[in-house]
Amino acid sequence: MSVEQVRVELGARAYEVRIGAGLLARAGAEIAPLLRRPRVAVITDETVAALHLDRLREGLGGVAMTALALPAGEATKGWPQLTRTVEWLLAERIERSDLVVAFGGGVIGDLAGFAAAVLRRGVRFVQIPTTLLAQVDSSVGGKTGINSAHGKNLIGAFHQPSLVLADIDLLATLPPRDLLAGYGEVVKYGLLGDARFFEWLERHGPALAAGDTAVRARAVTRSVEMKAAIVARDETEEGERALLNLGHTFGHALESATGYSARLLHGEGVAIGCALAFELSQRLGLCSQEVPSRVRAHLRAMGMKVDLADIAGDLPGPDALMALMAQDKKVRDGQLRFILARGIGEAFVSADVPADVLRGLLVTALAAR
């Protein structure tokens, strides 16, 4: 399989996202041009370390590697493990001219990127994402950070990687649930700005889930192309980049309500959030009933979580969920902004969502549990 290259155009801080099979086996050759001395510090988690760390070490060849494996899971993305990571990097005498490698899913990418951002006022880092979610979304664009008791991703920095290596082969070891959670971010790109891509996913989504490497590579490449173009135009989310948060206002609130636990993975929250965002759009008269029905039908056909009823255990009431949404990063001047849609591929940002309509949607969704 050939390697696809997508460039994130950010002037002097531009970088490439390389997508294809076998990239881990030649990681040393890919990273070497960035190194001032042949040594990297790898941040990973215990699950990825057990599966792939020896292969990374072998792929680095003559590049020396030191590694820290953190506990797997969303709970790692907080102050204690960030502190542990930064102190470890300092103990390893990582200098400003050195390179940190984030080797894992979205949690590791966000946390390791933030550690690199604050270490010695900024150290370069490379993303080697190991999950579908990280390959299509969190590894690209420079958003790094950790969660707070007040909400998700409220503490962080924009710190762009120097290179992203998305090895499609790594997806073969993902549990089906984690792969489908990542698919929640893939389908988001079609829903927000590319109706033809959504149609392609309706046809090829099952093959992606079943392990078709070429389909997976194409889905990752198209997702990264869309994100790279938006990031290049709006790096720090002053406008258009907010579209990438389609489904996230609902999803982040649900993640908070479930304690950032295994009850609800991030991509699952995004999928449910996308379904709710299209339902909200329909209730506001922006699109026909057929549109949210089509969105839900595809997610359901892929075997994904679609409704609040698909989340195990108790959930807070509508007012508590709305309070969690009010902590969202997209709040500006006290006004919560939603990503709504006039149709598939026609998303836009709006602060004009009446509270009674939102509450009515949540009441109905909770009542169906």
C-alpha positions as YAML, in Angstrom:
chain: A
units: angstrom
residues:
- id: 1
  name: MET
  ca: [0.00, 0.00, 0.00]
- id: 2
  name: SER
  ca: [1.29, 3.45, -0.88]
- id: 3
  name: VAL
  ca: [1.64, 6.10, 1.78]
- id: 4
  name: GLU
  ca: [-0.71, 9.07, 1.48]
- id: 5
  name: GLN
  ca: [0.59, 12.46, 2.60]
- id: 6
  name: VAL
  ca: [-1.62, 15.29, 3.79]
- id: 7
  name: ARG
  ca: [0.05, 18.60, 4.62]
- id: 8
  name: VAL
  ca: [-1.30, 20.84, 7.36]
- id: 9
  name: GLU
  ca: [-0.46, 24.29, 6.03]
- id: 10
  name: LEU
  ca: [0.49, 26.49, 8.96]
- id: 11
  name: GLY
  ca: [3.38, 28.50, 7.56]
- id: 12
  name: ALA
  ca: [6.61, 27.87, 9.45]
- id: 13
  name: ARG
  ca: [4.80, 25.31, 11.62]
- id: 14
  name: ALA
  ca: [3.40, 23.27, 8.72]
- id: 15
  name: TYR
  ca: [3.73, 19.49, 9.00]
- id: 16
  name: GLU
  ca: [2.79, 16.29, 7.23]
- id: 17
  name: VAL
  ca: [0.34, 13.58, 8.17]
- id: 18
  name: ARG
  ca: [1.50, 10.31, 6.60]
- id: 19
  name: ILE
  ca: [-1.10, 7.56, 6.26]
- id: 20
  name: GLY
  ca: [-0.46, 3.97, 5.23]
- id: 21
  name: ALA
  ca: [0.57, 0.48, 6.25]
- id: 22
  name: GLY
  ca: [3.99, -0.35, 7.69]
- id: 23
  name: LEU
  ca: [4.91, 3.12, 8.96]
- id: 24
  name: LEU
  ca: [5.80, 1.82, 12.43]
- id: 25
  name: ALA
  ca: [8.44, -0.48, 10.96]
- id: 26
  name: ARG
  ca: [10.27, 2.51, 9.52]
- id: 27
  name: ALA
  ca: [9.56, 5.04, 12.26]
- id: 28
  name: GLY
  ca: [13.27, 5.81, 12.67]
- id: 29
  name: ALA
  ca: [13.67, 6.81, 9.04]
- id: 30
  name: GLU
  ca: [10.47, 8.90, 9.17]
- id: 31
  name: ILE
  ca: [11.50, 10.73, 12.36]
- id: 32
  name: ALA
  ca: [15.26, 11.01, 11.81]
- id: 33
  name: PRO
  ca: [15.14, 14.28, 9.78]
- id: 34
  name: LEU
  ca: [13.57, 15.99, 12.81]
- id: 35
  name: LEU
  ca: [16.20, 14.84, 15.32]
- id: 36
  name: ARG
  ca: [19.19, 16.80, 16.54]
- id: 37
  name: ARG
  ca: [20.42, 13.80, 18.50]
- id: 38
  name: PRO
  ca: [19.35, 10.17, 17.94]
- id: 39
  name: ARG
  ca: [17.04, 9.84, 20.95]
- id: 40
  name: VAL
  ca: [13.29, 10.13, 21.62]
- id: 41
  name: ALA
  ca: [11.10, 10.00, 24.71]
- id: 42
  name: VAL
  ca: [7.93, 7.96, 24.13]
- id: 43
  name: ILE
  ca: [4.71, 8.47, 26.08]
- id: 44
  name: THR
  ca: [2.30, 5.57, 25.72]
- id: 45
  name: ASP
  ca: [-0.22, 3.58, 27.74]
- id: 46
  name: GLU
  ca: [0.04, 0.11, 29.20]
- id: 47
  name: THR
  ca: [-2.26, -1.48, 26.61]
- id: 48
  name: VAL
  ca: [-0.40, -0.03, 23.61]
- id: 49
  name: ALA
  ca: [2.96, -0.78, 25.23]
- id: 50
  name: ALA
  ca: [2.10, -4.45, 25.57]
- id: 51
  name: LEU
  ca: [0.93, -4.67, 21.94]
- id: 52
  name: HIS
  ca: [3.28, -2.44, 20.01]
- id: 53
  name: LEU
  ca: [6.16, -0.88, 22.01]
- id: 54
  name: ASP
  ca: [8.72, -3.51, 21.01]
- id: 55
  name: ARG
  ca: [7.76, -3.01, 17.36]
- id: 56
  name: LEU
  ca: [8.26, 0.74, 17.73]
- id: 57
  name: ARG
  ca: [11.64, 0.20, 19.35]
- id: 58
  name: GLU
  ca: [12.63, -2.06, 16.45]
- id: 59
  name: GLY
  ca: [11.26, 0.41, 13.89]
- id: 60
  name: LEU
  ca: [13.30, 3.25, 15.39]
- id: 61
  name: GLY
  ca: [16.49, 1.40, 14.49]
- id: 62
  name: GLY
  ca: [19.48, 3.46, 15.57]
- id: 63
  name: VAL
  ca: [17.33, 6.02, 17.40]
- id: 64
  name: ALA
  ca: [17.52, 5.40, 21.15]
- id: 65
  name: MET
  ca: [14.18, 5.26, 22.95]
- id: 66
  name: THR
  ca: [13.10, 5.78, 26.54]
- id: 67
  name: ALA
  ca: [9.44, 5.18, 27.35]
- id: 68
  name: LEU
  ca: [6.79, 5.86, 29.98]
- id: 69
  name: ALA
  ca: [3.62, 3.74, 29.96]
- id: 70
  name: LEU
  ca: [0.62, 5.33, 31.69]
- id: 71
  name: PRO
  ca: [-2.62, 3.59, 32.70]
- id: 72
  name: ALA
  ca: [-5.03, 3.18, 29.78]
- id: 73
  name: GLY
  ca: [-8.34, 5.05, 29.78]
- id: 74
  name: GLU
  ca: [-9.88, 8.51, 29.90]
- id: 75
  name: ALA
  ca: [-9.19, 8.84, 33.64]
- id: 76
  name: THR
  ca: [-5.48, 9.22, 32.79]
- id: 77
  name: LYS
  ca: [-6.21, 12.57, 31.11]
- id: 78
  name: GLY
  ca: [-5.94, 14.67, 34.29]
- id: 79
  name: TRP
  ca: [-3.50, 16.53, 36.52]
- id: 80
  name: PRO
  ca: [-1.92, 13.52, 38.32]
- id: 81
  name: GLN
  ca: [-0.72, 11.73, 35.17]
- id: 82
  name: LEU
  ca: [0.23, 15.02, 33.48]
- id: 83
  name: THR
  ca: [2.42, 15.86, 36.48]
- id: 84
  name: ARG
  ca: [3.91, 12.37, 36.40]
- id: 85
  name: THR
  ca: [4.67, 12.71, 32.69]
- id: 86
  name: VAL
  ca: [6.31, 16.13, 32.89]
- id: 87
  name: GLU
  ca: [8.43, 15.14, 35.89]
- id: 88
  name: TRP
  ca: [9.51, 11.96, 34.08]
- id: 89
  name: LEU
  ca: [10.51, 13.95, 30.98]
- id: 90
  name: LEU
  ca: [12.57, 16.29, 33.16]
- id: 91
  name: ALA
  ca: [14.18, 13.33, 34.94]
- id: 92
  name: GLU
  ca: [15.06, 11.90, 31.51]
- id: 93
  name: ARG
  ca: [16.74, 15.24, 30.74]
- id: 94
  name: ILE
  ca: [14.63, 15.91, 27.66]
- id: 95
  name: GLU
  ca: [15.87, 19.19, 26.20]
- id: 96
  name: ARG
  ca: [14.06, 21.80, 24.10]
- id: 97
  name: SER
  ca: [15.80, 20.44, 21.00]
- id: 98
  name: ASP
  ca: [14.64, 16.88, 21.69]
- id: 99
  name: LEU
  ca: [11.51, 15.09, 20.52]
- id: 100
  name: VAL
  ca: [8.61, 13.60, 22.48]
- id: 101
  name: VAL
  ca: [6.61, 10.83, 20.78]
- id: 102
  name: ALA
  ca: [2.92, 10.40, 21.63]
- id: 103
  name: PHE
  ca: [2.26, 6.71, 20.94]
- id: 104
  name: GLY
  ca: [-1.35, 5.81, 21.63]
- id: 105
  name: GLY
  ca: [-4.93, 6.92, 21.25]
- id: 106
  name: GLY
  ca: [-6.55, 10.27, 21.85]
- id: 107
  name: VAL
  ca: [-5.91, 10.31, 25.59]
- id: 108
  name: ILE
  ca: [-2.16, 9.79, 25.17]
- id: 109
  name: GLY
  ca: [-1.95, 12.20, 22.23]
- id: 110
  name: ASP
  ca: [-3.72, 14.97, 24.13]
- id: 111
  name: LEU
  ca: [-1.80, 14.45, 27.37]
- id: 112
  name: ALA
  ca: [1.65, 13.93, 25.81]
- id: 113
  name: GLY
  ca: [1.11, 16.90, 23.51]
- id: 114
  name: PHE
  ca: [0.19, 19.11, 26.47]
- id: 115
  name: ALA
  ca: [3.22, 17.85, 28.41]
- id: 116
  name: ALA
  ca: [5.41, 18.76, 25.41]
- id: 117
  name: ALA
  ca: [3.74, 22.17, 25.22]
- id: 118
  name: VAL
  ca: [4.55, 23.10, 28.82]
- id: 119
  name: LEU
  ca: [7.91, 21.32, 29.18]
- id: 120
  name: ARG
  ca: [10.70, 23.93, 29.05]
- id: 121
  name: ARG
  ca: [8.11, 26.29, 27.48]
- id: 122
  name: GLY
  ca: [7.68, 24.05, 24.46]
- id: 123
  name: VAL
  ca: [9.29, 20.88, 23.13]
- id: 124
  name: ARG
  ca: [8.57, 19.39, 19.70]
- id: 125
  name: PHE
  ca: [6.54, 16.20, 19.48]
- id: 126
  name: VAL
  ca: [5.45, 13.56, 16.98]
- id: 127
  name: GLN
  ca: [2.09, 11.82, 16.99]
- id: 128
  name: ILE
  ca: [1.92, 8.08, 16.24]
- id: 129
  name: PRO
  ca: [-1.81, 7.48, 16.74]
- id: 130
  name: THR
  ca: [-2.85, 3.87, 17.37]
- id: 131
  name: THR
  ca: [-6.65, 4.18, 17.24]
- id: 132
  name: LEU
  ca: [-9.03, 5.14, 14.47]
- id: 133
  name: LEU
  ca: [-10.29, 8.08, 16.52]
- id: 134
  name: ALA
  ca: [-6.78, 9.42, 17.03]
- id: 135
  name: GLN
  ca: [-5.77, 8.87, 13.40]
- id: 136
  name: VAL
  ca: [-8.72, 10.78, 11.95]
- id: 137
  name: ASP
  ca: [-9.09, 13.49, 14.55]
- id: 138
  name: SER
  ca: [-7.18, 14.07, 17.76]
- id: 139
  name: SER
  ca: [-3.65, 13.60, 16.37]
- id: 140
  name: VAL
  ca: [-4.14, 16.38, 13.81]
- id: 141
  name: GLY
  ca: [-4.60, 20.06, 14.56]
- id: 142
  name: GLY
  ca: [-2.56, 20.73, 17.69]
- id: 143
  name: LYS
  ca: [-5.28, 20.60, 20.33]
- id: 144
  name: THR
  ca: [-3.68, 19.23, 23.47]
- id: 145
  name: GLY
  ca: [-4.96, 19.11, 27.03]
- id: 146
  name: ILE
  ca: [-6.53, 17.36, 29.97]
- id: 147
  name: ASN
  ca: [-9.94, 17.10, 31.59]
- id: 148
  name: SER
  ca: [-11.19, 18.84, 34.71]
- id: 149
  name: ALA
  ca: [-13.92, 18.04, 37.20]
- id: 150
  name: HIS
  ca: [-15.68, 20.98, 35.51]
- id: 151
  name: GLY
  ca: [-15.62, 19.42, 32.04]
- id: 152
  name: LYS
  ca: [-13.67, 17.84, 29.21]
- id: 153
  name: ASN
  ca: [-10.59, 19.44, 27.62]
- id: 154
  name: LEU
  ca: [-10.95, 22.66, 29.60]
- id: 155
  name: ILE
  ca: [-7.20, 22.80, 30.39]
- id: 156
  name: GLY
  ca: [-4.75, 22.75, 27.51]
- id: 157
  name: ALA
  ca: [-2.84, 24.50, 24.78]
- id: 158
  name: PHE
  ca: [-2.58, 24.67, 21.01]
- id: 159
  name: HIS
  ca: [0.72, 22.91, 20.27]
- id: 160
  name: GLN
  ca: [1.12, 21.51, 16.77]
- id: 161
  name: PRO
  ca: [3.02, 18.26, 16.22]
- id: 162
  name: SER
  ca: [6.04, 18.17, 13.92]
- id: 163
  name: LEU
  ca: [4.84, 15.01, 12.17]
- id: 164
  name: VAL
  ca: [1.95, 12.52, 12.33]
- id: 165
  name: LEU
  ca: [2.45, 8.86, 11.37]
- id: 166
  name: ALA
  ca: [-0.87, 7.05, 10.97]
- id: 167
  name: ASP
  ca: [-0.05, 3.37, 10.47]
- id: 168
  name: ILE
  ca: [-3.24, 1.66, 9.27]
- id: 169
  name: ASP
  ca: [-1.90, -1.73, 10.40]
- id: 170
  name: LEU
  ca: [-2.21, -0.65, 14.04]
- id: 171
  name: LEU
  ca: [-6.00, -0.60, 13.69]
- id: 172
  name: ALA
  ca: [-6.03, -4.40, 13.32]
- id: 173
  name: THR
  ca: [-5.49, -4.85, 17.06]
- id: 174
  name: LEU
  ca: [-8.33, -2.53, 18.11]
- id: 175
  name: PRO
  ca: [-11.29, -4.13, 19.89]
- id: 176
  name: PRO
  ca: [-14.46, -3.74, 17.78]
- id: 177
  name: ARG
  ca: [-15.99, -1.30, 20.26]
- id: 178
  name: ASP
  ca: [-12.98, 1.03, 20.08]
- id: 179
  name: LEU
  ca: [-12.91, 0.87, 16.28]
- id: 180
  name: LEU
  ca: [-16.59, 1.82, 16.09]
- id: 181
  name: ALA
  ca: [-16.06, 4.62, 18.60]
- id: 182
  name: GLY
  ca: [-13.44, 6.03, 16.24]
- id: 183
  name: TYR
  ca: [-15.89, 5.67, 13.38]
- id: 184
  name: GLY
  ca: [-18.05, 8.20, 15.21]
- id: 185
  name: GLU
  ca: [-15.42, 10.81, 14.34]
- id: 186
  name: VAL
  ca: [-15.10, 9.56, 10.75]
- id: 187
  name: VAL
  ca: [-18.82, 9.88, 10.03]
- id: 188
  name: LYS
  ca: [-18.76, 13.34, 11.62]
- id: 189
  name: TYR
  ca: [-16.67, 14.65, 8.72]
- id: 190
  name: GLY
  ca: [-19.23, 13.57, 6.14]
- id: 191
  name: LEU
  ca: [-22.05, 15.00, 8.21]
- id: 192
  name: LEU
  ca: [-20.43, 18.38, 8.72]
- id: 193
  name: GLY
  ca: [-19.14, 19.14, 5.25]
- id: 194
  name: ASP
  ca: [-19.04, 16.37, 2.64]
- id: 195
  name: ALA
  ca: [-22.30, 14.65, 1.71]
- id: 196
  name: ARG
  ca: [-20.52, 12.53, -0.93]
- id: 197
  name: PHE
  ca: [-18.15, 11.20, 1.74]
- id: 198
  name: PHE
  ca: [-21.14, 10.29, 3.90]
- id: 199
  name: GLU
  ca: [-22.67, 8.45, 0.95]
- id: 200
  name: TRP
  ca: [-19.36, 6.62, 0.46]
- id: 201
  name: LEU
  ca: [-19.39, 5.64, 4.12]
- id: 202
  name: GLU
  ca: [-22.94, 4.32, 3.82]
- id: 203
  name: ARG
  ca: [-21.62, 1.97, 1.12]
- id: 204
  name: HIS
  ca: [-18.20, 1.11, 2.55]
- id: 205
  name: GLY
  ca: [-18.62, 1.49, 6.32]
- id: 206
  name: PRO
  ca: [-19.26, -2.24, 6.85]
- id: 207
  name: ALA
  ca: [-16.04, -3.11, 4.96]
- id: 208
  name: LEU
  ca: [-14.13, -0.63, 7.13]
- id: 209
  name: ALA
  ca: [-15.48, -2.30, 10.26]
- id: 210
  name: ALA
  ca: [-14.69, -5.76, 8.85]
- id: 211
  name: GLY
  ca: [-11.01, -4.93, 8.37]
- id: 212
  name: ASP
  ca: [-10.60, -3.77, 4.74]
- id: 213
  name: THR
  ca: [-7.24, -1.98, 4.91]
- id: 214
  name: ALA
  ca: [-7.71, 0.02, 1.71]
- id: 215
  name: VAL
  ca: [-11.11, 1.30, 2.85]
- id: 216
  name: ARG
  ca: [-9.68, 2.21, 6.25]
- id: 217
  name: ALA
  ca: [-6.82, 4.10, 4.63]
- id: 218
  name: ARG
  ca: [-9.20, 6.02, 2.37]
- id: 219
  name: ALA
  ca: [-11.50, 6.93, 5.27]
- id: 220
  name: VAL
  ca: [-8.57, 8.13, 7.38]
- id: 221
  name: THR
  ca: [-7.09, 10.11, 4.48]
- id: 222
  name: ARG
  ca: [-10.35, 11.89, 3.62]
- id: 223
  name: SER
  ca: [-11.02, 12.71, 7.27]
- id: 224
  name: VAL
  ca: [-7.51, 14.13, 7.69]
- id: 225
  name: GLU
  ca: [-7.81, 16.12, 4.45]
- id: 226
  name: MET
  ca: [-10.96, 17.78, 5.75]
- id: 227
  name: LYS
  ca: [-9.54, 18.50, 9.18]
- id: 228
  name: ALA
  ca: [-6.22, 19.79, 7.80]
- id: 229
  name: ALA
  ca: [-8.00, 22.24, 5.50]
- id: 230
  name: ILE
  ca: [-10.16, 23.60, 8.33]
- id: 231
  name: VAL
  ca: [-7.24, 23.86, 10.77]
- id: 232
  name: ALA
  ca: [-5.15, 25.71, 8.19]
- id: 233
  name: ARG
  ca: [-7.91, 28.32, 7.86]
- id: 234
  name: ASP
  ca: [-8.79, 28.57, 11.57]
- id: 235
  name: GLU
  ca: [-6.09, 27.13, 13.81]
- id: 236
  name: THR
  ca: [-7.35, 28.38, 17.17]
- id: 237
  name: GLU
  ca: [-11.08, 27.90, 16.62]
- id: 238
  name: GLU
  ca: [-12.14, 31.49, 16.15]
- id: 239
  name: GLY
  ca: [-14.79, 30.47, 13.63]
- id: 240
  name: GLU
  ca: [-14.94, 27.61, 11.12]
- id: 241
  name: ARG
  ca: [-12.95, 25.12, 13.20]
- id: 242
  name: ALA
  ca: [-15.86, 24.95, 15.63]
- id: 243
  name: LEU
  ca: [-17.63, 22.84, 12.97]
- id: 244
  name: LEU
  ca: [-15.31, 19.99, 13.96]
- id: 245
  name: ASN
  ca: [-17.23, 19.89, 17.24]
- id: 246
  name: LEU
  ca: [-20.38, 18.58, 15.58]
- id: 247
  name: GLY
  ca: [-21.94, 16.23, 18.15]
- id: 248
  name: HIS
  ca: [-19.41, 17.20, 20.83]
- id: 249
  name: THR
  ca: [-21.56, 19.59, 22.87]
- id: 250
  name: PHE
  ca: [-23.94, 16.73, 23.64]
- id: 251
  name: GLY
  ca: [-21.16, 14.14, 23.69]
- id: 252
  name: HIS
  ca: [-18.92, 15.93, 26.17]
- id: 253
  name: ALA
  ca: [-21.84, 16.49, 28.54]
- id: 254
  name: LEU
  ca: [-22.68, 12.79, 28.37]
- id: 255
  name: GLU
  ca: [-19.05, 11.84, 28.98]
- id: 256
  name: SER
  ca: [-19.00, 14.07, 32.04]
- id: 257
  name: ALA
  ca: [-22.31, 12.61, 33.24]
- id: 258
  name: THR
  ca: [-20.87, 9.09, 32.98]
- id: 259
  name: GLY
  ca: [-17.66, 10.04, 34.79]
- id: 260
  name: TYR
  ca: [-15.35, 9.67, 31.76]
- id: 261
  name: SER
  ca: [-15.68, 5.93, 32.28]
- id: 262
  name: ALA
  ca: [-15.99, 2.83, 30.13]
- id: 263
  name: ARG
  ca: [-19.75, 3.35, 30.16]
- id: 264
  name: LEU
  ca: [-19.31, 5.77, 27.26]
- id: 265
  name: LEU
  ca: [-16.29, 6.14, 25.02]
- id: 266
  name: HIS
  ca: [-15.58, 9.53, 23.45]
- id: 267
  name: GLY
  ca: [-16.47, 8.46, 19.91]
- id: 268
  name: GLU
  ca: [-19.68, 6.88, 21.17]
- id: 269
  name: GLY
  ca: [-20.62, 10.19, 22.77]
- id: 270
  name: VAL
  ca: [-19.87, 11.95, 19.48]
- id: 271
  name: ALA
  ca: [-22.10, 9.53, 17.54]
- id: 272
  name: ILE
  ca: [-25.01, 10.00, 19.95]
- id: 273
  name: GLY
  ca: [-24.29, 13.75, 19.90]
- id: 274
  name: CYS
  ca: [-24.44, 13.86, 16.10]
- id: 275
  name: ALA
  ca: [-27.80, 12.10, 16.14]
- id: 276
  name: LEU
  ca: [-29.07, 14.61, 18.74]
- id: 277
  name: ALA
  ca: [-27.65, 17.59, 16.81]
- id: 278
  name: PHE
  ca: [-29.53, 16.55, 13.66]
- id: 279
  name: GLU
  ca: [-32.69, 15.92, 15.70]
- id: 280
  name: LEU
  ca: [-32.32, 19.39, 17.23]
- id: 281
  name: SER
  ca: [-31.83, 20.86, 13.75]
- id: 282
  name: GLN
  ca: [-35.03, 19.18, 12.59]
- id: 283
  name: ARG
  ca: [-36.96, 20.50, 15.61]
- id: 284
  name: LEU
  ca: [-35.74, 24.00, 14.75]
- id: 285
  name: GLY
  ca: [-37.07, 23.61, 11.20]
- id: 286
  name: LEU
  ca: [-33.62, 23.58, 9.60]
- id: 287
  name: CYS
  ca: [-33.93, 20.20, 7.90]
- id: 288
  name: SER
  ca: [-36.55, 17.56, 7.13]
- id: 289
  name: GLN
  ca: [-37.29, 14.58, 9.36]
- id: 290
  name: GLU
  ca: [-35.70, 12.29, 6.78]
- id: 291
  name: VAL
  ca: [-32.24, 13.76, 7.50]
- id: 292
  name: PRO
  ca: [-31.86, 12.76, 11.18]
- id: 293
  name: SER
  ca: [-33.55, 9.47, 10.36]
- id: 294
  name: ARG
  ca: [-30.89, 8.75, 7.73]
- id: 295
  name: VAL
  ca: [-28.09, 9.66, 10.14]
- id: 296
  name: ARG
  ca: [-29.49, 7.38, 12.82]
- id: 297
  name: ALA
  ca: [-30.10, 4.56, 10.34]
- id: 298
  name: HIS
  ca: [-26.45, 4.53, 9.25]
- id: 299
  name: LEU
  ca: [-25.10, 4.65, 12.80]
- id: 300
  name: ARG
  ca: [-27.48, 1.87, 13.79]
- id: 301
  name: ALA
  ca: [-26.49, -0.21, 10.75]
- id: 302
  name: MET
  ca: [-22.87, 0.07, 11.85]
- id: 303
  name: GLY
  ca: [-23.78, -1.31, 15.27]
- id: 304
  name: MET
  ca: [-23.07, 1.95, 17.09]
- id: 305
  name: LYS
  ca: [-24.62, 3.66, 20.06]
- id: 306
  name: VAL
  ca: [-27.24, 6.10, 18.76]
- id: 307
  name: ASP
  ca: [-29.62, 6.96, 21.62]
- id: 308
  name: LEU
  ca: [-29.37, 7.84, 25.29]
- id: 309
  name: ALA
  ca: [-31.06, 4.47, 25.85]
- id: 310
  name: ASP
  ca: [-27.85, 2.83, 24.58]
- id: 311
  name: ILE
  ca: [-25.89, 4.18, 27.59]
- id: 312
  name: ALA
  ca: [-25.92, 1.75, 30.52]
- id: 313
  name: GLY
  ca: [-26.78, 3.02, 34.00]
- id: 314
  name: ASP
  ca: [-28.41, 6.19, 35.23]
- id: 315
  name: LEU
  ca: [-28.14, 9.59, 33.58]
- id: 316
  name: PRO
  ca: [-28.89, 13.02, 35.06]
- id: 317
  name: GLY
  ca: [-32.10, 14.83, 34.17]
- id: 318
  name: PRO
  ca: [-32.43, 17.39, 31.37]
- id: 319
  name: ASP
  ca: [-31.55, 20.40, 33.52]
- id: 320
  name: ALA
  ca: [-28.39, 18.74, 34.85]
- id: 321
  name: LEU
  ca: [-27.33, 17.82, 31.31]
- id: 322
  name: MET
  ca: [-27.92, 21.39, 30.17]
- id: 323
  name: ALA
  ca: [-25.76, 22.61, 33.06]
- id: 324
  name: LEU
  ca: [-22.96, 20.29, 31.91]
- id: 325
  name: MET
  ca: [-23.30, 21.67, 28.38]
- id: 326
  name: ALA
  ca: [-22.88, 25.19, 29.76]
- id: 327
  name: GLN
  ca: [-19.27, 24.30, 30.68]
- id: 328
  name: ASP
  ca: [-18.46, 23.54, 27.05]
- id: 329
  name: LYS
  ca: [-15.40, 25.22, 25.51]
- id: 330
  name: LYS
  ca: [-17.63, 26.70, 22.80]
- id: 331
  name: VAL
  ca: [-19.39, 28.95, 25.33]
- id: 332
  name: ARG
  ca: [-18.66, 32.55, 24.35]
- id: 333
  name: ASP
  ca: [-19.87, 35.55, 26.33]
- id: 334
  name: GLY
  ca: [-21.96, 33.14, 28.35]
- id: 335
  name: GLN
  ca: [-23.73, 31.91, 25.19]
- id: 336
  name: LEU
  ca: [-23.53, 28.24, 24.24]
- id: 337
  name: ARG
  ca: [-22.88, 27.66, 20.55]
- id: 338
  name: PHE
  ca: [-24.27, 24.57, 18.83]
- id: 339
  name: ILE
  ca: [-23.24, 22.93, 15.58]
- id: 340
  name: LEU
  ca: [-26.49, 22.55, 13.65]
- id: 341
  name: ALA
  ca: [-27.19, 21.38, 10.08]
- id: 342
  name: ARG
  ca: [-29.46, 22.25, 7.17]
- id: 343
  name: GLY
  ca: [-28.77, 18.81, 5.74]
- id: 344
  name: ILE
  ca: [-26.06, 16.18, 5.52]
- id: 345
  name: GLY
  ca: [-22.80, 17.96, 4.76]
- id: 346
  name: GLU
  ca: [-24.31, 21.38, 5.60]
- id: 347
  name: ALA
  ca: [-23.31, 22.15, 9.19]
- id: 348
  name: PHE
  ca: [-23.01, 25.63, 10.67]
- id: 349
  name: VAL
  ca: [-22.39, 27.26, 14.07]
- id: 350
  name: SER
  ca: [-25.33, 28.82, 15.88]
- id: 351
  name: ALA
  ca: [-25.88, 30.49, 19.24]
- id: 352
  name: ASP
  ca: [-29.60, 30.78, 18.55]
- id: 353
  name: VAL
  ca: [-31.04, 27.65, 20.18]
- id: 354
  name: PRO
  ca: [-34.00, 28.34, 22.48]
- id: 355
  name: ALA
  ca: [-33.54, 26.64, 25.86]
- id: 356
  name: ASP
  ca: [-37.06, 25.23, 25.80]
- id: 357
  name: VAL
  ca: [-36.42, 23.44, 22.48]
- id: 358
  name: LEU
  ca: [-33.16, 21.97, 23.78]
- id: 359
  name: ARG
  ca: [-34.81, 20.89, 27.01]
- id: 360
  name: GLY
  ca: [-37.70, 19.34, 25.11]
- id: 361
  name: LEU
  ca: [-35.28, 17.29, 23.02]
- id: 362
  name: LEU
  ca: [-33.50, 16.01, 26.13]
- id: 363
  name: VAL
  ca: [-36.78, 15.22, 27.89]
- id: 364
  name: THR
  ca: [-37.88, 13.11, 24.93]
- id: 365
  name: ALA
  ca: [-34.49, 11.38, 24.62]
- id: 366
  name: LEU
  ca: [-34.36, 10.56, 28.34]
- id: 367
  name: ALA
  ca: [-37.97, 9.37, 28.36]
- id: 368
  name: ALA
  ca: [-37.11, 6.79, 25.70]
- id: 369
  name: ARG
  ca: [-34.59, 5.12, 28.03]
...
